Amino acid sequence: MDTLSIFVDESGRFQYLDNASRFYILGMVFHDQSLDISSLVADLERSESELGLEGHCFHAGPLIRKEKGYEILSRKFRGRIFSRMMAFASHVDFKYHCLSVDKKFIDSASQIVEHLRASLIAFIDSRREDFSSIEHIKVYYDCGQSPVTRLLQGTLADAIGETVEFKLGVKPSNYRLFQLADLVCTLHLIELRLANDISMTPSEMRFFGGPRDFKRNVLRKIKAKEI
C-alpha cells in the first residue's frame, strides 16, 4: 500500500457528568488511497440530492437526536438519510477501530489522554506488520479538541515512524470518510452503553426501535468493518 488515510473523530467530553457522558471514544477510519471511491461518493451525493440535501454533511448524533440542522425533519426522513450513509459504509472498502475510556474509573482529563495514548500505542503494536508495509500515512483530524490533536501528533509519528503526515485545514464537510468516522464513534458509544447495562436514550429508542433492532439492523453491519 502506498498511502493509508486515517480519519479520526471523537465522541464525548473530558468531564464525567452522568451515564450519557460516561464514555470517551476516539474513532479511526482506515482507507487505502489507491482504492477509488469517487463513484460511491457520487452515488451517495446523488441519493442525498434526491432528498433535497445538496451539500449535506452527515452528523450521526444530531441526526438521531433531531438536533442541529435536523430539527424539522421527521423520524422517517432522518431514517432515509441514515440508511443512505449506512449503504455507503457497506460498499466502501474501509476498516475502523475505536479507542474508548470509561470515565467512571478516571479522575482527570490528563488520565483520559494517557489512557488513550497507551491504547493507541498498543493498537499500533498489535498491527505492526500492517503498518510497516505502508509507505505513507496521512492523518485527517479537524482539531476539534486540542488534547486529541496533541495526542495524535505526539504519538502517531513516534509509534509508526516518519511516514506520518497530518493534513491541515480538515473540514468534515469535505470528506465522506471523516463522516464515516463520526458514524462509527456514535454507534460504538451506543454499543458501549448497552454493554454496560445503560439504557438507550429516548431519542435512540425512537430512531432505532430498541436495542435488539439496533444490534441486528445497524451494529452488526458496521462491525463487519471493525479491526
Secondary structure as the mmCIF struct_conf table of DSSP 4:
data_model
#
loop_
_struct_conf.conf_type_id
_struct_conf.id
_struct_conf.beg_label_comp_id
_struct_conf.beg_label_asym_id
_struct_conf.beg_label_seq_id
_struct_conf.end_label_comp_id
_struct_conf.end_label_asym_id
_struct_conf.end_label_seq_id
STRN STRN1 THR A 3 SER A 11
BEND BEND1 GLY A 12 GLY A 12
BEND BEND2 PHE A 14 GLN A 15
BEND BEND3 ASP A 18 ASP A 18
HELX_RH_3T_P HELX_RH_3T_P1 ASN A 19 SER A 21
STRN STRN2 PHE A 23 ASP A 32
TURN_TY1_P TURN_TY1_P1 GLN A 33 SER A 34
BEND BEND4 LEU A 35 LEU A 35
HELX_RH_AL_P HELX_RH_AL_P1 SER A 38 GLU A 50
TURN_TY1_P TURN_TY1_P2 LEU A 51 GLY A 52
TURN_TY1_P TURN_TY1_P3 GLU A 54 GLY A 55
HELX_RH_AL_P HELX_RH_AL_P2 ALA A 60 ARG A 65
TURN_TY1_P TURN_TY1_P4 LYS A 66 LYS A 66
TURN_TY1_P TURN_TY1_P5 LYS A 68 GLY A 69
TURN_TY1_P TURN_TY1_P6 GLU A 71 ILE A 72
HELX_RH_AL_P HELX_RH_AL_P3 ARG A 75 HIS A 91
BEND BEND5 VAL A 92 VAL A 92
STRN STRN3 LYS A 95 ASP A 102
HELX_RH_3T_P HELX_RH_3T_P2 LYS A 103 PHE A 105
BEND BEND6 SER A 108 SER A 108
HELX_RH_AL_P HELX_RH_AL_P4 ALA A 109 SER A 126
TURN_TY1_P TURN_TY1_P7 ARG A 127 ARG A 127
HELX_RH_AL_P HELX_RH_AL_P5 ARG A 128 SER A 132
TURN_TY1_P TURN_TY1_P8 SER A 133 SER A 133
BEND BEND7 GLU A 135 GLU A 135
STRN STRN4 HIS A 136 TYR A 140
BEND BEND8 GLN A 145 GLN A 145
HELX_RH_AL_P HELX_RH_AL_P6 SER A 146 ILE A 160
TURN_TY1_P TURN_TY1_P9 GLU A 162 THR A 163
STRN STRN5 VAL A 164 PHE A 166
HELX_LH_PP_P HELX_LH_PP_P1 LYS A 167 LYS A 167
BEND BEND9 LEU A 168 GLY A 169
HELX_RH_3T_P HELX_RH_3T_P3 PRO A 172 ASN A 174
HELX_RH_AL_P HELX_RH_AL_P7 ARG A 176 ALA A 195
TURN_TY1_P TURN_TY1_P10 ASN A 196 ASP A 197
HELX_LH_PP_P HELX_LH_PP_P2 ILE A 198 THR A 201
HELX_RH_AL_P HELX_RH_AL_P8 PRO A 202 PHE A 208
BEND BEND10 GLY A 210 GLY A 210
HELX_RH_AL_P HELX_RH_AL_P9 PRO A 211 PHE A 214
HELX_RH_PI_P HELX_RH_PI_P1 LYS A 215 LEU A 219
HELX_RH_AL_P HELX_RH_AL_P10 ARG A 220 LYS A 223
TURN_TY1_P TURN_TY1_P11 ALA A 224 LYS A 225
STRN STRN6 GLU A 226 GLU A 226
#
